[in-house]
Amino acid sequence: MTHEKENPKKGGEQKREKIVVAAIDFGSTYSGYAFSFRDDFQTNPLKIHTNHWSSVQSGGISYKAPTTVLLKPDQTFHSFGYDAEDKYAELSEAEEHQEWYYFSRFKMKLMNALDISKDQTGSDRLFTKLERSMEIEDIDGKKMPYMAIIAHAIRYLKEHLLRQLNDKNILEAVTADGIFWVLTVPAIWTDSAKQFTREAAKEAGIHDDQLMLAYEPEAAALYCRLLPIDRFESGGEHQELVLKTFERGKKFMVIDLGGGTVDIAVQETTSDAEIKTIYKVCGGNWGGTKVDESFMKFLNELIGSENMRQIKNEGRSEYLEFLRGFELKKRTFNIDLKNRVVLKIPPAFMEIFSEKSGENFQNAIKTSKHMTALSLIGDKLNIDHSLFTSFFESSVNDIISHIKDIFDADICLDLDGVVMVGGFAESMIVNSAVKKAFPDKKFIIPLEAGLAVAKGAVLYGHDPDIICSRICRYTYGENICEPFDEFLHDQSRQIIIERELLCDGCFRKFFTIGQEVSLGESVEMRSIFSFVDEDRQQMRNFPIDISVYISKKESPMYVDEEGCLLLGNIEIKCKNGQWPERVHVTVKMEITGTEVKVTPTMHTGEQVTATFDFL
């Protein structure tokens, strides 16, 4: 087994000419896109175009749309974003929504991809592996293929961007093949979640050689380091800090606070002005949706979970409008004003509550454990400042706890600045709490922090080689048989093959957890597969499979020991349909960009193909 470092530029090359680079920021709660032209990138890299979305119902305008998909009763696509929310509200008011399919905030299911983490007892636990055929439930529990729903979202954003280019009479000079796409993903996502997303993009009409994935905190860093001083909050006040953070040789942390996930990456600008990751990426589901969960728990306690279920079912339109109102308050809450938060309670809420519980809504508030923090005046629910802030506690505590762990790591002791981006970073409660927890650290936040990822992904698409190395999240290895060593191996693992005593199920590693892997760095596995035996002649048409495993241990001994998981299989096929009698295949495994690539070569020079399946 050998390691190679190829020309770094090879790892990021793509076959398609990049006349336009378009990034789709597919988020848990909100999604959007950005794009720029190759010529503009070369002269003014920050000349990046975005779209503004509007809602008929609320009248608001934003640079992202809700990640919401609405399907017709025949399961065909109807609308996305605000259009989907508005149409569904209209259907609900007319009580015609029952047969329609309404999917919202569905990206988080990808967090259930195959992974290794610690449970509360400190033991390894496994998440469920993603499957292509897995289904997802809509708001009423009706099921649809999960990949199809993600594909609908990506396809809509792709076609919306194409229409925008058409409307501006730009696309005449740019064919669809001239557009290169970048999809943003959390850096904490597993290989199976990334493959699932890539296959959904393919279903949405984006070819593999037109697409790359970008890690969200990395993309944000690329954008922020190009921003002028006046594009940061308190830019003049922190001018020296902003400039120092991205100097060559300096280390900095990027915290991407999204709707579903929080992603944290620690990076360093090299002497060549490239960026390398110097500490393992980490994060979790501590974003804005965790605040929503706390708020829903509060409502269930106040009104009763069964009453809330009835309100959701019988007053669907009002229920969704109420949640939209809470989302607005969550994003715009001013922690300094100490004012009460006012939420409008729809009449249907009070009517259904009174009908089902036999109790007056006003009395329910007066007798609740939060009675001193709540009041109802007409249809206005007034929530005390401290109670509203408490909805953020669980999310904020998780974020602060994990940031502290990173600050305590030896390699992170001399960080020069902390950059906070993402829509959740615009919350005054969040960024105020984080700054207060680390008073000796310097934080910088770009204006329009929610756009940093999308715009940075465009920059990454134009020049992916700007990211020169990353840190392995796992130890990668394959399942092999080694010569049996009685002092090293378990007796129960002894097997005999062709009169040789071997140990079965040994873990031979390619890359080690915590290892810095340069773009284009590869490892070769050499395996000999023999088909000489007459009893096995029929196998000459079968593909060769190599199983790849991951572990959070640096040097696992066996592939089936605690903490080791089967990541996926490399399937190698002979192009002429039949293997020769004795085969010697070299398989090269390479970290390219954000994904793993495998390349097989036969000793005869004949062409073979390899696919790495994580699903």
SEZA-726256 format. One record per residue (C-alpha): residue in three letters; x, y, z. Coordinates in steps of 0.2 Angstrom, whole numbers, padded with zeros to 4 digits, always signed. Layout:
BEGIN
> ALA;X;Y;Z
...
***
This chain:
BEGIN
> MET;+0000;+0000;+0000
> THR;+0007;+0017;-0005
> HIS;+0003;+0035;-0003
> GLU;+0005;+0047;-0017
> LYS;+0003;+0066;-0018
> GLU;-0002;+0071;-0035
> ASN;-0003;+0088;-0043
> PRO;-0016;+0097;-0032
> LYS;-0024;+0105;-0047
> LYS;-0029;+0088;-0053
> GLY;-0041;+0085;-0038
> GLY;-0052;+0100;-0042
> GLU;-0052;+0099;-0061
> GLN;-0069;+0097;-0070
> LYS;-0072;+0092;-0088
> ARG;-0085;+0106;-0091
> GLU;-0080;+0124;-0095
> LYS;-0086;+0135;-0081
> ILE;-0094;+0150;-0090
> VAL;-0107;+0152;-0076
> VAL;-0105;+0145;-0059
> ALA;-0121;+0143;-0049
> ALA;-0122;+0138;-0031
> ILE;-0138;+0131;-0023
> ASP;-0139;+0133;-0004
> PHE;-0151;+0119;+0000
> GLY;-0155;+0123;+0018
> SER;-0165;+0115;+0032
> THR;-0177;+0129;+0034
> TYR;-0172;+0141;+0020
> SER;-0164;+0139;+0003
> GLY;-0158;+0150;-0011
> TYR;-0145;+0152;-0025
> ALA;-0131;+0163;-0031
> PHE;-0122;+0164;-0047
> SER;-0108;+0173;-0056
> PHE;-0099;+0173;-0073
> ARG;-0081;+0167;-0076
> ASP;-0076;+0184;-0083
> ASP;-0083;+0194;-0068
> PHE;-0075;+0182;-0056
> GLN;-0058;+0186;-0064
> THR;-0060;+0205;-0063
> ASN;-0072;+0207;-0048
> PRO;-0075;+0190;-0038
> LEU;-0088;+0198;-0027
> LYS;-0099;+0202;-0042
> ILE;-0111;+0188;-0037
> HIS;-0130;+0188;-0041
> THR;-0144;+0182;-0030
> ASN;-0162;+0182;-0030
> HIS;-0176;+0190;-0019
> TRP;-0191;+0180;-0014
> SER;-0208;+0187;-0009
> SER;-0223;+0180;-0001
> VAL;-0241;+0185;-0006
> GLN;-0248;+0181;+0011
> SER;-0235;+0190;+0022
> GLY;-0229;+0203;+0010
> GLY;-0211;+0200;+0015
> ILE;-0196;+0200;+0004
> SER;-0180;+0189;+0008
> TYR;-0165;+0182;-0001
> LYS;-0170;+0164;+0003
> ALA;-0186;+0155;+0002
> PRO;-0193;+0142;+0014
> THR;-0187;+0124;+0010
> THR;-0205;+0119;+0007
> VAL;-0211;+0107;-0007
> LEU;-0230;+0106;-0012
> LEU;-0236;+0091;-0023
> LYS;-0253;+0089;-0031
> PRO;-0264;+0075;-0026
> ASP;-0257;+0065;-0041
> GLN;-0240;+0067;-0033
> THR;-0233;+0079;-0046
> PHE;-0224;+0095;-0042
> HIS;-0234;+0110;-0039
> SER;-0223;+0123;-0030
> PHE;-0209;+0127;-0019
> GLY;-0205;+0140;-0005
> TYR;-0217;+0155;-0002
> ASP;-0227;+0149;-0016
> ALA;-0230;+0132;-0009
> GLU;-0234;+0140;+0009
> ASP;-0246;+0152;+0001
> LYS;-0255;+0139;-0010
> TYR;-0256;+0127;+0005
> ALA;-0263;+0140;+0016
> GLU;-0276;+0144;+0003
> LEU;-0281;+0126;+0001
> SER;-0282;+0124;+0020
> GLU;-0294;+0139;+0022
> ALA;-0305;+0131;+0009
> GLU;-0303;+0114;+0017
> GLU;-0296;+0106;+0001
> HIS;-0278;+0102;+0007
> GLN;-0281;+0084;+0013
> GLU;-0275;+0075;-0003
> TRP;-0261;+0087;-0006
> TYR;-0243;+0083;-0001
> TYR;-0234;+0096;+0010
> PHE;-0216;+0094;+0015
> SER;-0206;+0106;+0025
> ARG;-0189;+0106;+0033
> PHE;-0185;+0089;+0027
> LYS;-0167;+0091;+0024
> MET;-0163;+0086;+0043
> LYS;-0167;+0068;+0039
> LEU;-0150;+0067;+0030
> MET;-0142;+0069;+0048
> ASN;-0148;+0051;+0051
> ALA;-0135;+0045;+0039
> LEU;-0122;+0032;+0044
> ASP;-0111;+0039;+0057
> ILE;-0102;+0035;+0073
> SER;-0105;+0046;+0088
> LYS;-0106;+0045;+0107
> ASP;-0122;+0043;+0117
> GLN;-0125;+0050;+0134
> THR;-0116;+0035;+0142
> GLY;-0100;+0038;+0132
> SER;-0103;+0022;+0121
> ASP;-0102;+0022;+0102
> ARG;-0119;+0023;+0094
> LEU;-0124;+0020;+0076
> PHE;-0136;+0031;+0066
> THR;-0147;+0023;+0052
> LYS;-0139;+0021;+0035
> LEU;-0147;+0030;+0021
> GLU;-0156;+0020;+0008
> ARG;-0161;+0026;-0009
> SER;-0178;+0019;-0007
> MET;-0181;+0027;+0010
> GLU;-0197;+0037;+0012
> ILE;-0202;+0053;+0021
> GLU;-0219;+0059;+0028
> ASP;-0227;+0075;+0024
> ILE;-0236;+0086;+0037
> ASP;-0251;+0073;+0038
> GLY;-0240;+0057;+0038
> LYS;-0242;+0053;+0019
> LYS;-0227;+0045;+0012
> MET;-0216;+0049;-0003
> PRO;-0199;+0044;-0009
> TYR;-0186;+0055;+0001
> MET;-0174;+0057;-0014
> ALA;-0188;+0063;-0025
> ILE;-0193;+0077;-0013
> ILE;-0175;+0083;-0012
> ALA;-0174;+0082;-0031
> HIS;-0190;+0092;-0033
> ALA;-0182;+0106;-0022
> ILE;-0165;+0106;-0032
> ARG;-0174;+0105;-0048
> TYR;-0185;+0120;-0044
> LEU;-0170;+0131;-0039
> LYS;-0160;+0126;-0054
> GLU;-0175;+0130;-0066
> HIS;-0178;+0146;-0057
> LEU;-0161;+0152;-0060
> LEU;-0161;+0147;-0078
> ARG;-0177;+0157;-0080
> GLN;-0168;+0172;-0072
> LEU;-0154;+0170;-0085
> ASN;-0166;+0169;-0099
> ASP;-0176;+0184;-0093
> LYS;-0160;+0194;-0093
> ASN;-0156;+0188;-0111
> ILE;-0140;+0180;-0104
> LEU;-0143;+0162;-0108
> GLU;-0142;+0164;-0127
> ALA;-0123;+0165;-0125
> VAL;-0123;+0151;-0112
> THR;-0130;+0134;-0114
> ALA;-0136;+0123;-0100
> ASP;-0119;+0114;-0102
> GLY;-0110;+0130;-0099
> ILE;-0117;+0131;-0081
> PHE;-0107;+0123;-0067
> TRP;-0117;+0119;-0051
> VAL;-0111;+0119;-0033
> LEU;-0122;+0111;-0020
> THR;-0118;+0116;-0002
> VAL;-0118;+0103;+0012
> PRO;-0114;+0104;+0031
> ALA;-0095;+0099;+0034
> ILE;-0101;+0086;+0047
> TRP;-0111;+0076;+0034
> THR;-0106;+0058;+0031
> ASP;-0101;+0051;+0014
> SER;-0118;+0043;+0012
> ALA;-0127;+0059;+0015
> LYS;-0116;+0067;+0002
> GLN;-0119;+0053;-0011
> PHE;-0138;+0054;-0007
> THR;-0138;+0073;-0011
> ARG;-0128;+0070;-0027
> GLU;-0140;+0057;-0033
> ALA;-0155;+0068;-0030
> ALA;-0146;+0082;-0040
> LYS;-0144;+0070;-0054
> GLU;-0162;+0065;-0053
> ALA;-0165;+0084;-0054
> GLY;-0156;+0085;-0070
> ILE;-0138;+0090;-0065
> HIS;-0125;+0079;-0072
> ASP;-0111;+0072;-0062
> ASP;-0097;+0081;-0072
> GLN;-0107;+0098;-0069
> LEU;-0108;+0097;-0051
> MET;-0097;+0098;-0035
> LEU;-0101;+0099;-0017
> ALA;-0095;+0113;-0006
> TYR;-0094;+0112;+0013
> GLU;-0104;+0127;+0021
> PRO;-0091;+0134;+0033
> GLU;-0077;+0133;+0020
> ALA;-0087;+0142;+0007
> ALA;-0092;+0155;+0020
> ALA;-0073;+0158;+0024
> LEU;-0069;+0161;+0006
> TYR;-0082;+0174;+0004
> CYS;-0078;+0183;+0021
> ARG;-0060;+0185;+0017
> LEU;-0063;+0194;+0001
> LEU;-0076;+0206;+0009
> PRO;-0071;+0224;+0012
> ILE;-0071;+0231;+0030
> ASP;-0088;+0240;+0028
> ARG;-0097;+0224;+0024
> PHE;-0095;+0217;+0042
> GLU;-0105;+0222;+0057
> SER;-0095;+0236;+0066
> GLY;-0083;+0235;+0052
> GLY;-0074;+0251;+0056
> GLU;-0072;+0247;+0074
> HIS;-0065;+0230;+0071
> GLN;-0055;+0235;+0055
> GLU;-0038;+0228;+0061
> LEU;-0046;+0212;+0067
> VAL;-0055;+0208;+0051
> LEU;-0039;+0211;+0041
> LYS;-0028;+0201;+0053
> THR;-0040;+0186;+0054
> PHE;-0037;+0181;+0036
> GLU;-0018;+0186;+0035
> ARG;-0007;+0172;+0028
> GLY;-0001;+0161;+0042
> LYS;-0016;+0165;+0053
> LYS;-0028;+0153;+0061
> PHE;-0047;+0157;+0062
> MET;-0063;+0148;+0066
> VAL;-0079;+0148;+0056
> ILE;-0096;+0145;+0064
> ASP;-0110;+0142;+0052
> LEU;-0126;+0144;+0061
> GLY;-0140;+0137;+0050
> GLY;-0158;+0133;+0052
> GLY;-0155;+0114;+0056
> THR;-0136;+0112;+0059
> VAL;-0122;+0121;+0066
> ASP;-0105;+0118;+0057
> ILE;-0089;+0123;+0065
> ALA;-0072;+0123;+0055
> VAL;-0055;+0129;+0060
> GLN;-0044;+0134;+0046
> GLU;-0027;+0142;+0042
> THR;-0022;+0154;+0027
> THR;-0006;+0147;+0020
> SER;+0009;+0156;+0013
> ASP;+0001;+0153;-0004
> ALA;-0015;+0161;+0001
> GLU;-0024;+0145;+0001
> ILE;-0035;+0138;+0015
> LYS;-0032;+0122;+0024
> THR;-0042;+0114;+0038
> ILE;-0032;+0111;+0054
> TYR;-0044;+0103;+0066
> LYS;-0058;+0091;+0063
> VAL;-0075;+0098;+0058
> CYS;-0088;+0096;+0071
> GLY;-0106;+0102;+0074
> GLY;-0124;+0095;+0076
> ASN;-0142;+0099;+0075
> TRP;-0141;+0114;+0086
> GLY;-0148;+0127;+0074
> GLY;-0164;+0137;+0073
> THR;-0175;+0122;+0072
> LYS;-0170;+0117;+0090
> VAL;-0178;+0134;+0096
> ASP;-0194;+0129;+0087
> GLU;-0194;+0112;+0096
> SER;-0192;+0121;+0113
> PHE;-0206;+0133;+0108
> MET;-0217;+0118;+0103
> LYS;-0214;+0110;+0119
> PHE;-0219;+0126;+0128
> LEU;-0236;+0126;+0118
> ASN;-0239;+0108;+0122
> GLU;-0237;+0111;+0140
> LEU;-0248;+0127;+0139
> ILE;-0262;+0121;+0128
> GLY;-0260;+0102;+0129
> SER;-0252;+0091;+0116
> GLU;-0269;+0083;+0111
> ASN;-0276;+0101;+0109
> MET;-0261;+0106;+0099
> ARG;-0264;+0091;+0087
> GLN;-0282;+0096;+0085
> ILE;-0277;+0114;+0081
> LYS;-0265;+0108;+0068
> ASN;-0277;+0097;+0060
> GLU;-0293;+0108;+0061
> GLY;-0285;+0125;+0059
> ARG;-0271;+0121;+0047
> SER;-0270;+0138;+0039
> GLU;-0270;+0147;+0055
> TYR;-0258;+0135;+0063
> LEU;-0245;+0138;+0049
> GLU;-0247;+0157;+0049
> PHE;-0244;+0156;+0068
> LEU;-0228;+0147;+0065
> ARG;-0223;+0159;+0052
> GLY;-0226;+0173;+0064
> PHE;-0215;+0165;+0077
> GLU;-0201;+0162;+0064
> LEU;-0201;+0181;+0061
> LYS;-0200;+0185;+0079
> LYS;-0186;+0173;+0082
> ARG;-0176;+0181;+0068
> THR;-0179;+0199;+0073
> PHE;-0180;+0198;+0092
> ASN;-0170;+0213;+0099
> ILE;-0162;+0207;+0115
> ASP;-0157;+0224;+0121
> LEU;-0174;+0231;+0121
> LYS;-0180;+0220;+0135
> ASN;-0198;+0221;+0127
> ARG;-0211;+0208;+0128
> VAL;-0213;+0197;+0112
> VAL;-0231;+0199;+0105
> LEU;-0238;+0184;+0095
> LYS;-0255;+0185;+0087
> ILE;-0266;+0170;+0092
> PRO;-0278;+0165;+0078
> PRO;-0296;+0164;+0083
> ALA;-0297;+0146;+0078
> PHE;-0284;+0142;+0091
> MET;-0295;+0149;+0105
> GLU;-0311;+0141;+0098
> ILE;-0304;+0124;+0096
> PHE;-0295;+0125;+0113
> SER;-0311;+0130;+0121
> GLU;-0321;+0116;+0112
> LYS;-0309;+0102;+0115
> SER;-0304;+0107;+0133
> GLY;-0320;+0115;+0140
> GLU;-0309;+0129;+0146
> ASN;-0306;+0147;+0142
> PHE;-0290;+0151;+0134
> GLN;-0287;+0166;+0145
> ASN;-0289;+0155;+0161
> ALA;-0277;+0142;+0154
> ILE;-0264;+0155;+0153
> LYS;-0267;+0162;+0170
> THR;-0266;+0145;+0178
> SER;-0250;+0139;+0169
> LYS;-0233;+0138;+0177
> HIS;-0228;+0152;+0166
> MET;-0242;+0164;+0171
> THR;-0231;+0178;+0177
> ALA;-0222;+0178;+0160
> LEU;-0238;+0178;+0149
> SER;-0253;+0188;+0146
> LEU;-0267;+0188;+0134
> ILE;-0274;+0205;+0128
> GLY;-0288;+0202;+0115
> ASP;-0279;+0190;+0102
> LYS;-0262;+0196;+0107
> LEU;-0251;+0184;+0117
> ASN;-0237;+0193;+0126
> ILE;-0222;+0183;+0131
> ASP;-0210;+0190;+0143
> HIS;-0192;+0193;+0137
> SER;-0184;+0180;+0149
> LEU;-0197;+0166;+0144
> PHE;-0194;+0170;+0125
> THR;-0175;+0169;+0128
> SER;-0177;+0152;+0136
> PHE;-0182;+0144;+0120
> PHE;-0165;+0147;+0114
> GLU;-0156;+0140;+0129
> SER;-0154;+0122;+0123
> SER;-0147;+0127;+0106
> VAL;-0135;+0140;+0113
> ASN;-0129;+0129;+0127
> ASP;-0124;+0115;+0114
> ILE;-0116;+0128;+0103
> ILE;-0106;+0136;+0117
> SER;-0101;+0119;+0124
> HIS;-0093;+0113;+0108
> ILE;-0085;+0129;+0104
> LYS;-0076;+0128;+0121
> ASP;-0070;+0111;+0117
> ILE;-0062;+0117;+0101
> PHE;-0054;+0132;+0110
> ASP;-0046;+0120;+0122
> ALA;-0038;+0110;+0109
> ASP;-0019;+0113;+0108
> ILE;-0019;+0118;+0089
> CYS;-0033;+0131;+0092
> LEU;-0025;+0140;+0107
> ASP;-0019;+0154;+0095
> LEU;-0034;+0158;+0084
> ASP;-0034;+0175;+0078
> GLY;-0053;+0178;+0075
> VAL;-0070;+0169;+0075
> VAL;-0081;+0172;+0060
> MET;-0100;+0169;+0062
> VAL;-0111;+0166;+0047
> GLY;-0128;+0158;+0043
> GLY;-0146;+0164;+0045
> PHE;-0145;+0159;+0064
> ALA;-0130;+0170;+0066
> GLU;-0142;+0185;+0063
> SER;-0151;+0181;+0079
> MET;-0146;+0194;+0092
> ILE;-0149;+0181;+0106
> VAL;-0137;+0168;+0098
> ASN;-0122;+0180;+0094
> SER;-0124;+0189;+0110
> ALA;-0123;+0173;+0120
> VAL;-0108;+0167;+0111
> LYS;-0099;+0183;+0113
> LYS;-0103;+0184;+0131
> ALA;-0097;+0166;+0134
> PHE;-0080;+0170;+0127
> PRO;-0076;+0188;+0131
> ASP;-0058;+0186;+0127
> LYS;-0061;+0181;+0109
> LYS;-0064;+0192;+0094
> PHE;-0080;+0189;+0084
> ILE;-0083;+0196;+0066
> ILE;-0100;+0194;+0057
> PRO;-0103;+0199;+0039
> LEU;-0118;+0209;+0035
> GLU;-0131;+0198;+0027
> ALA;-0123;+0183;+0036
> GLY;-0136;+0171;+0028
> LEU;-0129;+0174;+0011
> ALA;-0111;+0170;+0015
> VAL;-0112;+0152;+0011
> ALA;-0121;+0153;-0006
> LYS;-0109;+0167;-0012
> GLY;-0094;+0158;-0005
> ALA;-0099;+0142;-0014
> VAL;-0099;+0152;-0030
> LEU;-0081;+0157;-0027
> TYR;-0077;+0139;-0023
> GLY;-0084;+0133;-0039
> HIS;-0073;+0145;-0049
> ASP;-0058;+0140;-0039
> PRO;-0060;+0124;-0029
> ASP;-0041;+0122;-0027
> ILE;-0041;+0136;-0015
> ILE;-0044;+0123;-0002
> CYS;-0028;+0113;-0001
> SER;-0031;+0101;+0013
> ARG;-0043;+0094;+0025
> ILE;-0043;+0084;+0041
> CYS;-0050;+0066;+0041
> ARG;-0065;+0063;+0051
> TYR;-0063;+0044;+0052
> THR;-0050;+0031;+0049
> TYR;-0054;+0023;+0033
> GLY;-0048;+0005;+0029
> GLU;-0053;-0012;+0020
> ASN;-0056;-0029;+0026
> ILE;-0041;-0041;+0022
> CYS;-0034;-0057;+0027
> GLU;-0016;-0056;+0035
> PRO;-0004;-0070;+0039
> PHE;-0009;-0077;+0056
> ASP;+0002;-0071;+0071
> GLU;-0002;-0081;+0086
> PHE;+0005;-0068;+0098
> LEU;-0006;-0054;+0089
> HIS;-0022;-0062;+0082
> ASP;-0037;-0070;+0090
> GLN;-0037;-0089;+0088
> SER;-0055;-0089;+0083
> ARG;-0051;-0079;+0067
> GLN;-0039;-0092;+0060
> ILE;-0043;-0098;+0042
> ILE;-0033;-0108;+0029
> ILE;-0033;-0102;+0011
> GLU;-0022;-0112;-0001
> ARG;-0013;-0120;+0013
> GLU;-0009;-0103;+0021
> LEU;-0014;-0099;+0039
> LEU;-0022;-0082;+0039
> CYS;-0032;-0071;+0051
> ASP;-0049;-0066;+0044
> GLY;-0057;-0049;+0045
> CYS;-0041;-0038;+0048
> PHE;-0043;-0019;+0046
> ARG;-0030;-0012;+0034
> LYS;-0031;+0007;+0035
> PHE;-0029;+0020;+0021
> PHE;-0031;+0036;+0030
> THR;-0031;+0040;+0049
> ILE;-0043;+0050;+0059
> GLY;-0036;+0067;+0062
> GLN;-0024;+0065;+0047
> GLU;-0021;+0081;+0036
> VAL;-0025;+0075;+0018
> SER;-0020;+0086;+0004
> LEU;-0031;+0088;-0011
> GLY;-0025;+0075;-0023
> GLU;-0017;+0064;-0010
> SER;-0021;+0045;-0014
> VAL;-0018;+0028;-0007
> GLU;-0016;+0012;-0017
> MET;-0023;-0005;-0012
> ARG;-0016;-0020;-0021
> SER;-0026;-0036;-0022
> ILE;-0024;-0052;-0032
> PHE;-0040;-0061;-0036
> SER;-0038;-0078;-0044
> PHE;-0051;-0087;-0055
> VAL;-0041;-0102;-0060
> ASP;-0051;-0115;-0050
> GLU;-0063;-0123;-0062
> ASP;-0077;-0123;-0049
> ARG;-0076;-0104;-0049
> GLN;-0076;-0101;-0068
> GLN;-0094;-0095;-0067
> MET;-0088;-0080;-0056
> ARG;-0077;-0073;-0070
> ASN;-0092;-0062;-0075
> PHE;-0095;-0056;-0058
> PRO;-0089;-0039;-0052
> ILE;-0076;-0038;-0038
> ASP;-0081;-0030;-0022
> ILE;-0070;-0022;-0009
> SER;-0078;-0017;+0007
> VAL;-0073;-0001;+0015
> TYR;-0074;+0002;+0034
> ILE;-0073;+0018;+0045
> SER;-0069;+0020;+0063
> LYS;-0065;+0033;+0076
> LYS;-0050;+0024;+0082
> GLU;-0033;+0028;+0075
> SER;-0028;+0010;+0072
> PRO;-0042;-0003;+0073
> MET;-0037;-0021;+0072
> TYR;-0053;-0029;+0065
> VAL;-0067;-0023;+0054
> ASP;-0080;-0030;+0066
> GLU;-0074;-0023;+0082
> GLU;-0084;-0010;+0092
> GLY;-0084;+0007;+0084
> CYS;-0080;+0000;+0066
> LEU;-0094;+0002;+0053
> LEU;-0096;-0003;+0035
> LEU;-0095;+0013;+0025
> GLY;-0099;+0005;+0008
> ASN;-0093;-0006;-0006
> ILE;-0081;-0003;-0021
> GLU;-0088;-0012;-0035
> ILE;-0075;-0016;-0049
> LYS;-0081;-0022;-0066
> CYS;-0071;-0028;-0081
> LYS;-0077;-0018;-0097
> ASN;-0076;-0032;-0109
> GLY;-0087;-0042;-0098
> GLN;-0076;-0056;-0092
> TRP;-0060;-0057;-0081
> PRO;-0045;-0066;-0086
> GLU;-0040;-0082;-0076
> ARG;-0028;-0072;-0064
> VAL;-0032;-0054;-0060
> HIS;-0021;-0041;-0052
> VAL;-0031;-0025;-0049
> THR;-0024;-0009;-0042
> VAL;-0037;+0002;-0034
> LYS;-0032;+0020;-0030
> MET;-0042;+0029;-0016
> GLU;-0041;+0048;-0017
> ILE;-0049;+0062;-0007
> THR;-0055;+0074;-0021
> GLY;-0063;+0090;-0015
> THR;-0077;+0085;-0003
> GLU;-0079;+0067;-0009
> VAL;-0070;+0051;-0010
> LYS;-0065;+0044;-0028
> VAL;-0059;+0027;-0032
> THR;-0049;+0023;-0048
> PRO;-0045;+0004;-0053
> THR;-0031;-0001;-0065
> MET;-0028;-0019;-0071
> HIS;-0010;-0026;-0072
> THR;-0014;-0030;-0091
> GLY;-0018;-0012;-0094
> GLU;-0036;-0016;-0098
> GLN;-0049;-0004;-0093
> VAL;-0060;-0007;-0078
> THR;-0073;+0004;-0069
> ALA;-0076;+0006;-0051
> THR;-0090;+0014;-0041
> PHE;-0090;+0018;-0023
> ASP;-0108;+0015;-0016
> PHE;-0111;+0022;+0001
> LEU;-0130;+0019;+0001
***
